[in-house]
């Protein structure tokens, strides 16, 4: 699936580090990976890794900088964390004709388990302050098709919380075209609000957990048509997958598993009035 995409984006949750972060209080959540694993993204086809999530500060500012260094040494493009907050909040921009902004991917986390530290930055937006909404509005004014990749919601819940839905409404009103959520570790529904398509949570993708709820997953495919200043969403679909407990890697869903995921995504998306259909092995989402 990745080979056919113009750009594959992943959420890198957890530090790339020589050792687990010493200052993290809960040992069970020390989810650092050895630097060698930063080199896995490129061969897998992932072109961009987002670092705006609630584990970015696990090792303090030194952890943020070390994480960045590991990805950069492996030749992996990252966004959502940087040497400064200003650089961390900068969108990843795909340009079209004449160098104009065609697509802007905005990194954001509404979750943080640490206060901001000097010496590094993460794209953390405290709820209610409006900074993320203002950034989306400005990018739309520049003619960008805006995708927001946002860390939000309740862990383990298949239902988007009222606060998350309200945040989605605000981003949609500001001009976001697509919003992709992560943090709950399980799949949630897809909704269409004020012209924006929202995948509230994609669950996990590579993750060591035997709970089947946390192993149901998929690849969200966003198809965009039109040039700079005119780009529109042509299709939003999910290629269903299941994380294999033998190696904790995703495998394409079987026809039976696809039908099960179709039923579940219809259930999770029902409150938004979204139509979910199976087409050629993928789940396609459209507003009613």
Secondary structure, 3 states (H helix, E strand, C coil): CHHHCCCCEEECCCCECCCCCCCCCCHHHCCCECHHHHHHHHHHCCCEEECCCCCCCCCHHHHHHHHHHHHHHCCCEEECEECCHHHHCCCEEEECHHHCEEEEEEEEECCCCCCCCCCCEECECCCCCCHHHHHHHHHHHCCCEEEEEEECCCCCCCCCCHHHHHHHHHHHHHCCCEEEEECCCCECCEEEECCEEEECCECCCCCCCCCHHHCEEEEEEEEEECCCCCCEEEEEEEEEEEEECCCCEEEECCHHHHHHHHHHHHHHHHHHCEEEEEECCEEEEEEC
